Amino acid sequence: MKILFISLGCDKNLTDSEEMLSRLAEAGHENTDNEDEADAVVINTCCFIGDAKKESIDTILSFADRRTSGSLKALVIAGCLAQRYTEEIREQIPEVDAIVGTMSTADITGALESALTRSGKEAACFIEPLDRPLPAHHERLLSTGGHYAYLKIAEGCAKHCTYCVIPSVRGPYRSYRMEDLVAEAESLAEKGVRELILIAQETTLYGTDLYGQKSLHILLEKLSRIEGIAWIRLMYCYPEEIYPELTDAIRDLPKVLHYIDMPVQHASDRILRLMGRNTNGSELAGIVSAIREKIPDICIRTTLLSGFPGETEEDHRILMEFAAKMRFDRLGVFAYSREEGTPAAQMKPQITKKVKEKRRKELMLQQQKIAFEDAAGMIGKKLRVMVEGRVAGENVFVARTFRDAPDVDGFLFFESDTDLMSGDMADVVVTGSREYDLIGEEIRDDENESSQ
C-alpha cells in the first residue's frame, strides 16, 4: 500500500508520527507525499486549541469525499483529536475507517488492516488506557532531515491548568526509562543526528515518577557522553520546577545549549491563579533573573496567553509591563481558546475574539521591537552554527545558532566557499541583522576561536 501520512500539531505528535511511519514501513507499506497516488491516508491529529482542532477536522473532511468515491481504500485517524472525540468521529464522519488513540500508536498496522476490511461497519477503534505504562520508543522514520531529532522523554501531564485538555488526551505524567532514552539517542547519533531536542508536556519533572526525584540533569549528563551528538536543547520547562542541579547542568555541560523554553503564560497574579498556575508574577521575575545570573548568555523562550476569561485591561497592562521588563529572547503569544470540558470554559466573563486578538497583537508588536533590538545587539559576536541548507544558486548558507530552535526561532545567513551540508557545523561572526534573523561571515580555522 502507498500511504499518505499527515502529521499535525506539535513536535511531540511528530515523534508519534515517526514511530507509526516506521511500523508501517516494516509491514511493507510505502510512504508517499503524492495524495493522488495514495491508497490510504493516515492523519495524526491535534486538538490543543480551537485552531488546531479546526485544522484537523478540515484535513479529515478534505479526504472524506475521496474515501466515499473509492479513490482511497482507507482513511485512518490517529492522535489527540481521535482520542478526545472518538465517538463523535465515528458518528459524524462515517468515511473514517479506523481510529487510533494517543496511547495506541503501536496498533497502527493493525488499524490499517482493519480499515481495509471494514465492509461498511463502524470504524474500528484502537484506544488504550491513558495511564498505561510506557514501553521503550519504537524505531522511528525521521522526518526532520536527519541532522536533528526530537527525543520525547515523558508522556502526559500532572499540572491540570484550567485551560488545557492535555491530561484528558495524554494521561498522567509518566517518564520514559533513562536507559531506553540513552539507547534511543545512541541509535539516532548512529544515523547522523547531531542535535537532540528534549521534549515532553513538561521536561522539568522528568524522573519523579520512576526515580523519586527530578532527574533531568542526570539524563543530560548521560546524553552528553554520546559520541556524534553535538547539541542538546531543552524545551517545555515549567518555571516553578526548574531546580539548581538543572541550571548547573545547562551551564556546565558543553553539549547542552544555553537555551531554555520556559512557558510562563501570564504575569498578573489574579489571572495566574485562575489559570491554575503555581507561580505569581514576582516569582516568575525572580526565576528569570536567577537563570540569567547563573548563565549570562542564556536564551530564554517563553509563551504567553492573552484574553484569558476575566482578564481586564489592568491584567493586560501588567502582562505588557512584565514582558517589556523581562525582555525575553524569544516570545510567542496565543489568544485564549475556549475548550469544552475545561474549568476555564465555564469562567465568566469570556473575552471577545476581537479583544483577545487586539491584546495578542499588542504583545507581539512590543516583543518585535525587543527582538529586532536584540538581534542588532548580536553584531560582532562569534557563534558556532549548525547548517540547515543552502540558498539556491548562491554560496549562501542558512544556519541556526544555539539561540534558534527549529521551526520556532530565526536563522543566520552566511557565505562560504566550502561545500557544506545540513548538519555541518561552522564558526561565524555576526555582521548584521535583518528583523529576527542574523547575517554573518564564516571564520576560517586560522582566525579567532568561536564561542557557543
N, C-alpha and C positions, 0 to 999 in steps of 0.2 A: 504494500500500500504506500502511496505517496501522501504524506501528512503535512498539512499546513498548520504550523504551531504558532499561536499568537499569545505572547506574554504581556499582560497589562499590569500596571501598578508599580510597586516598589521593588528595590533590589532584593529584598527578602523573598518576594514572589518569584523573582528571576531565578534564584537558586533552585527553587522547587521545579521551575520550568526546565532548567538544565538537567535535573535528575530525571524528569519524565522523558525528555528528549533522548537521554541515554538509554533508558529502559526500552523505549520504542525502537531505537536503532538495534539494540541487542536482540529484539524479537524479529528483526529482519525488515522493519519498515524504513522508508526513506523520507528524510525531511526535504520539503520544498518551500521556496519563497513565492512560487507562482500559484496563485489561487485558482487559476484556470485549469491547471493540471492536477490539482489536489484531488485525491479520492476521499479524504476525510479531513475534517478541521477539528483541532483541539484548541480551546480558548481558556487560558488560565486568567481568571478574573480578579478584580479588585472591587471593594465596596467601602473603602475607608471614609470617604466623604462623598457628597452628592455628585460632584463632577465625575469622580472615578466610577461611581455606580452607573451613571448615565452612559459613560464611555463603554463600560462592559455590556450593558443591555443593548446599546446601539450596535456594538460589534456582533453580538449574538444574532440580533434581528437581521443584520446585513447578510448573514449566511442562511437564515431560516428558509427563504424562498428557494434557494439553490438546493436545499435539502428536500423540500417538497417536490421540486421539479425532477429530482432524481439525479442531478448532475453531481451531487455529493452522496456518498454512500453512508456517511456517519458524521454526526455533529456531537462532540463531547465537550462538556463544560466542567471546568475544574476551578479550584481556588476559593477565595473568600466569599464572593457572591454566591457561588454554588453551595458553600457551607451555610450561609446565613439564610438563603431563600430557596432551599431545596424544593419544598412543596409548591411554592409559587411558580418556580420554573417548570416543574412537571405539569402543573395545571394550565399555565398561561402560555407556555411556549412548547407546544407538543412536538415541534420539529426536533427538539433536543433528544438525543438517543441515550445518553448516559451522563451521570452527574458524579463528580469526584470531589470529595471534601478535602479540607486543608491537611488532614492527618492521613490521607489515603493515597498519596502520590505513588506509593509502591504498587497500587492496583491499576495504574493507568493502562497497562497492556490488556488486562482482563476487562477493563471498562470498554476499550475499543472493540474487543472481540464481542462483548455483549451488545454493543451498539450495532455491529454488523449483522447480528442475528435477532434484532429486536422484533421484527414481524408485527408491527402495529401495537405492541403492548406499551405500557407506560415506561418512561425512561428508567433504566437500571440505575440504582443509587449505590455508591460506594462511600459510605460515611462512617468513619471510625470515631470512637470517643475522643473528645478534645484533650482529655487528661492522660491519654495513653503514653507509656514510656517511650522515650526517643531512641530509635535504633541509630547506628552509625549512618552517616550520609552515604548514599549510593554514589558510584562513579558518575560524573557529570559531563555533559557535552557542552563545553564552554561557548558562550555567545558574546563574550566581551573582547574578542580579538586575540586572546591568548597571553597577553603580557600583564594583565591584571585580572584578579578574580575576587569575588566576594566569598567570605567564609562565615557562614551563619553559625554562631556559637551557642545560641539558645533559641527557644521557641516560646511563644505565649507571653503573657504579661500579668503581673500581680498588682499593678498600680490602681486600676479602676478609676481613671479620670472620668469625670461626669459626662464628657462629650464624646467619649471614644468607644467604639464597638469591638476593638481588638480582642479583649478577653473572651467575648462571645463567639468569635470566629477562629481564634487561635489557641484558646485554652489558657490554663495557668502557666506560670513561668517554670520552664524546665531547661536545664543546661545540657549540652552535649558533653560526653565524657572527654576529658582532656587528651587522653591517648588517641582517641578516634580523630579529634581535630588536628593533632600533630601529624598523624598518618595521612590525613587528607591534604594538609598543607604540603607535606613532603611529596605527595603524588602530583599536586599542582606545580610545584617547583620543577619536578622532573619533566613536566610538559612545557616548561618555558615561562611560567608565571613569575614575574619579578615583583609585583606589588600585591599584597594581601590586604583586603579591606574587611575588617571585622564588623559584622552586623548582627543585630537581634532587635526585638522590640525594645530591649534595654540591655546594653552590653555590660554596664557597671555592676550589675548584680550577679554576673557570671560566677557559678560555682557554689553559690549559697545553698542551693538545694542538694547538691551532691557532696560537697566537702565541708559544709557547715560554716563557711566563711567566704568573703569576697576573694576571688582567685584570679581575676583578670590579669593582675600584674604577674602572676606565676605563669599563666598561659603566654603572655607576651614574651617572657624570658625564654620559654621553651621554643616558641616560634622563631625567635631571633637567632637560634642556633642553626636553622635550616639553611643549607648551602643553596645559593641561587636566589633566595629571597633578598631583595634589596630594600624594599619599603614595606612598612606595616602601618596601616591607617585605622584610626578608631572612629566609629560612627555611633550615634544614638546613646550617648552617655547622659543619664539623668543627673542634673546638677547636685541634688542632695545626696546622691550615692557616690560621688567622686571622693576618693579617700587618699591619704598621704602616700601609701605604697604605690598606688596607680600613677599619681603625678610624678613620683620619683622614677618610676619605670619609663614614663614618657620622656623625662629629662635625661636619663642616664643610658638607656639602651639605644645604641647608634642607629639601628634599623627602624625604630619606632619614630614616626614622623611627629614633629612638633605641631600637631593638628588635632583638634578635638571638636566633634559635633555634639553640641550640648543644648537641646531644645528647652527654652525657658517659658515660652508661651505668653507670659504676661508679666507685669510689674506691679499692678495695683493689688494690694493685699486683699481687698474685698473680692476682686474677680478671681484671684488665685485660690481663695477659699472655696468659692462657688465651683471652680473647676476641679476641686478635689486634689489640687497640687500640694506638695509637702514643704514648700518654701514660701517666704514672703519676699517683697522687693529688696529689703535691706540685706537679707541673707543671700539672695542672688548676686547682688553687687559685691558682697564680701567674697563669694566663691570665685567670681571672675577675677577680682583683684588678687586673690591668693594664688590662683593659677598663673597669672601674668607675673607675679613677683617671683615665683619659683622657676618659671620658664619664660623669660622675657620675649622671646621671638615666637611664642605660641600663636597659632592661627585658630581663632575660635569661631566656629559656625553655629548659628542658632536659628530657631524658627519662632515666630510669634503668631498669635491668633487674634484677629480683630473681629469686633462685633459679637462677642460672647453675650448670651442673654443677660440683660440688666446692665450692660456696660454703658456708663454715662460719658458725657463729654469730658468730665473730670478724670474718669478712669483712663480714657484715651489720651488725655494730656499727660498723665503720669507715665503711661507707656511710651509716648513720644519722647519725653524728657529722659527717661531711663535709657532708651535706645541711643539717644544723642550722647549721653554721658558715657555709656559703655563703649561706644564706637566698636561694635562687633566687626570682625574682619569679613565675615560672610553672614548674610541675614536673608531669610525668606519669610514672607508674610502670607498667611492663608486667611481668607474670610471664613468665619464660623459656619459650619454645615450642620443643620439640624437633623440628627439621625434618630429614627424611631427606636424605641427600646432603651434609650439612654436617659439618665436623670435630667440632663440639660435640656432635652427636648420638651420637658414639661415646665421648665422655668419660664417666668414672665418678668418683664416683657421681652419678647423676642425682637431682635433688632432687624429693621427692614434691610432688604438686599442693597438698596441704594446707599444707605448709611454705612453698612458693612464695607462695601466696595470703596466708598469715599475714604474711610479711615485706613483701609488697606493701602490705598494709593498714596496717602499722606505719609505713611510709614516708609513705603518703598522709595518715594522721592527723597525723603530725608536720608535714607540709607544710601541711595545712589550717590549723593554728594559726598558722603563719607567714603564710600568705596572708591570713587574717582580720585579723591584726595590721597587716599592710602596707596592706590596704585601708582600715582605720581611720586609718592614718597619712597617707592621701591627703587627708583633710578639710582644707579651706582652700586647696588648690591650684587654680590656674586652668589649664584644659585646653582645647585645640581638639579637637572630637569630630566624627565622621562619623555621620550619622543612618542607622540601619538600618531603622526603621519606627516605627509608632505603636501605642500600646496602644488597642485597640478601645473607642470610646465615650468616650475621655478625651483631654485635651490633654497627654498624657504620651508622650514620645518615647524610643525605645530607640536608643542610640548606642554607638559604640566609640571608645576613646581610642587614642593611639599605642601604649599598652601591651596592646592587645587585638587579636589576630589572629582572623579569622572562624573560627567552629566550635570553636575550642580554648580560647579565653580568655573573659573575662567581658564585662559590659555596663555602661554608665552610663545611668541613667534620669533624665530632667529634664522639667519642664513648660515649655511655650511656647505663646503665643497665635498664633505665626506658623505658617502652613501649610507645614510642612517636608516634603520628600520624601526618599526614600532617596538617599544620596549627597551631600545638602546638608551643609555644614559649619556648626557653631555653636560659640560660646565659652561655657563654663560654669565655675562654681566648685563644687568638691565640697563638699557639706554633710553627707554621711553615707555609711554603708556598710551593706551587707546581705550578709553572708558574702563571696562572691567579687566581688559587684557593688557599684557605686558609685551614689550619688544626688547630683544636682546641681541648680543653678539657673542659668538662662541669664543671661549677661552681655550687657547691651544695648550698642550701639555707643558710647554716650557714657560707658560705665563703663571700668574699668581694662582695659588691653590683656591679652590672654591669651598664655600660652606654649604650646609644643608639647604 
